[in-house]
Amino acid sequence: MDPKPISDEITVSPQIAPSDVAEIAAKGYRAIICNRPDGEGADQPSFEEIEAAAKAAGLEARYLPVTSGKVRDEDAEDFGRALMELPGPVFAYCRTGTRSATLWSLSQAQTRDTADILAKTKSAGYDMAGVVRRIVNGGKTPTDTGDAKFDVVIVGAGAGGIAVAASLKSRKPGLSITLLDPADIHYYQPGWTMVGGGIFDAETTAKTMGSLIPQGVHWIKSAVAAFEPKDNAVVLDGCRVVKYDRLIVCPGLKLDWNAVDGLVETLGKNGVTSNYRYDLAPYTWELVRGLKEGRALFTQPPMPIKCAGAPQKAMYLSGDHWFRTGRLKNIDIQFMNAGGVLFGVKDYVPALEEYVKKYGADLNFFHNLVAVDGPAKTATFEVKKPDADPQTVTVEFDMMHVCPPQTAPDFICVSPLADAAGWVDVDQNTLRHATYDNIWALGDVTNTPNAKTAAAARIQAPIVAENVVADIRGRSPSAMYNGYGSCPLTVERGKIVLAEFGYGGTLLPSFPKWVIDGTQPTRAAWLLKEQILPPVYWKAMLRGKEWMAKPEKVSAS
């Protein structure tokens, strides 16, 4: 017997014997479903034998036989009905468990999210790729897939998606390209730190999606439910199917607010805020201006996260305001970092440490936020220091800026495109998928070991465009990504430490030291962040104008 739990309500299993039933009952199961027709295999006990053993053990048993490879819609309906009628938890079996897992998936399609179904079956060891269109279609076999076909399909119309679409169009204007994204609004997320510091208005960081889609690029306003890379297809919500010759995946990452107990309920009130959300960044500035005394917490979860410096940027700009208004002596600043260092590239740490001292901030490493009680104004951290037993500490606060835990989007994690950690698996230099030659990815969703920043996407977009066009022309990829990312660390109003680096922490400055010394706080870097980069984003990057982003090429082998 090899039981494979899918949820608390159901476990599926390969063929069982009558002698297994007592153990099944002992483990708390109250009903058995047989999905294997009698006589399918010579060594197979009959359902009558299993039913007799079940009755002897006080369990209910039901016979719902399904021919291998022929799970009908009505079979799934019968299975779902049985789950409602039988006492739970339920133990279902067939020859390998696959039919039972498939029946469960289809029976749950109208009440559960597709990604949730795929994740649960995947964790149990069953791949539901063969029925994903039926799951997306509410458990029913689609009668009309309504296929559309494009030369290039791009998943995600964020910074990376629009930029790569524009770069492709500039290189090969005749390509048929579609962007898949359900969002109405496109955000300049790097600006939210400045909103939280009272420098930008939130409205300046948002534009309608329709106004930014490059000319000649189709936009399908729909979310992706699943991928079928073997069939060169993307399945959308509602079971529409879009086919492609080449696929580019760049939907960004998921901010997992729910991973911190109590956080969702208190965001935007009780002094709890985050610059990681458009609607909350103004609340950050409201709290900073309003705090006269007390304790301010700034949290940073485990990596990877988008813009690894953003949690401390919020701390520095807040500290600077309290310094300038004479309140700093009355405010206790605590930086709660799940990691063990202030910043991952050591060359920038000395300058940052000077500002930590200036603002009197305490650095609390290996502190990971796990719970928040907003009304009580307490935050609970799991502390895992090296060579020490884990412990939990609860800290009171008057204001708290939270950086949420971050993962790949659910529909990516459960897809054939993902690595074991859930990120899209690509070659870190060409950004081509490790398994599927006609798929590329860029931005926050990839498993490349670079900083997840808009600056990284700005460099990656032309590289992917260059390599996709080379592939269309029958050539090998020649544009190589060196891991470049940029993190303008706003250490005070008017000065920035401009961290620019690539794979392995290699410094990759864009300017000579006499223009901007990135390891030191400079006014020039602040002007770059405040006045130059926003128009570069809107008017160059998203329009295929590759300012300081021309791909470096190597000779094709």
C-alpha positions, 0 to 999 in steps of 0.5 A: 500500500502506497497512500498519497494524501492530496488534501485532508479530505482525500488520499489516493493510492495504487491498488490495495489488498483486502489485508490493507483495509484494517490499516486504512481504518486505523489511520482514520479513513471512513470510506473507500472508493474503488476506481478500478474496474474488476478484472483489469489485472490478473493479480487484482482483488475484486471490489467485492473482496475489498467491500467485505473487508471494509464492512468488517473494519466499519468503513463504507465502500463505493464502486466507481469503475473508470476505464484507464485513459477514459475519464468521462465528465460524468465519471468526475461528477459521480466522484464529486457526488460520492465525496459529498455523500460518503463520510470522510476522510476518503481513501480512493484507489485504482491501479496507480492512483492516477485515475483517482487523482484525475477524478478528484481534480475534475470534480473540484474544478468548479470550487477550487482554483486551478493552481491549487488543484495542480499544486495538490496533485503535484505534491502527491506525485500526480501530473494533471497536465493531460487534463488541465484544459478540462480543469480550467473549463470547470471539469468539463471537456471543452467543445470549442477551444477557440485557438488563436495563434501568434509568432510570439506569445508574452505572458505578463505585461509588466516592465519586462513584458512590454519592454521585450514586446517593444524590443522585438517589434523594433527588431522584426516589425512583421512579427505577430505578438500578443501580450497576455495580462488581465491588469487594467493598470501598469505601475512603475513600482520602483517609484513606490519607495519615493512615494513612501518617502514623500517625494513622488505622488502615487498617481505618477507611478500608474498609467493605463495598460492600454496606453502602453501596449506597443503599436502592432502588439495584440493584447489579450486581457486574460489571466493564464491558467496553465501551460502546455509546452509540448503542444506550444499552447497557453491555456487562459482562464475560461479555457481559451487556448493561445498557440505560439511558435515562441513563448516569453514568460515574465509575469513577475512574482507573487507577494505572499501577504497571507504567509504572515499570520494576521498581516492581511487583516491589519495592512493599511491600519494600526500603523502597519504599512508597506511600500510594496503596494501602490495603495499603501505607499502613501500610508507609509508617508502618513505614518512617518510624518505622524510619528513623534515618538515610539518604535518603528519596525522595518522588516525584510523576509528571506530572499529572493524578493524584488528589489532587495534594498527596498526594505531598508530604503524605507528605513533610511528615508523615514530616519532622514525625515525624523532626523530633519524634524528633530524627532529621531532621538525619540524614535527607536528604529529596528531593522528586522532582517531574516537574512544575516547581512545588511546587503548582499554585495559587501562593497556597498555595506560600509556606506550603508552602515554609516547611515544605520549609525546616523539613524541609530537603527538596531540591526536584528539579523535572522529575524523573520516576521511570522505574525502580526497583531494589529490592534495590540501592535505586536509583531512576532518573529522567528529567530534562527541564528546559526549554531543556536536553537530557533526561538520566537520573539514578540516585539511591540511597535508604533509603526511597522513597514513590512516587506512581504514574503515572495514566491513565483506566481501559483500558475508558474509554480505548478507548471512544467516550466518551473524548477523544484523551487517554483521559478522558471528554469532558464539558462542564466546567460541566454535566458532560454528555458532549460528544457523547451528551446522555444521558451524564454523568460525574464524578470522576477520570475526566473531562477537566475541568481541576480537581483530582482529589479526593474533595472535587471528587466531593462537589460534582460528585455533586449537580450531576450528579444535579440536571442528570440530573433536569432532563433527565428532566423535559425541562429544560436543565441548570441546575446548574453546576460551578465546578471546586471541589476541596480538598486538605488539605495535612498539613504537620505533625501537628496543622496543615493548609494547606487548599487550596480552589480552582476552575477557573483556580486561583481560590480558593474557601474554604468558611469565612471567614478568621477560621475557617480561613485556607486559605493558612496552616497551621491547627489548625482545618483539621487538626480538619476533616480528622481528625475532621469529614470522615470522618463527613461522607464516610460519613454525609452524602456517600454518603447524599445529604445534601449538606452544603455541597454544594448545587448552584448554579444558573443560569437555563436558556437 
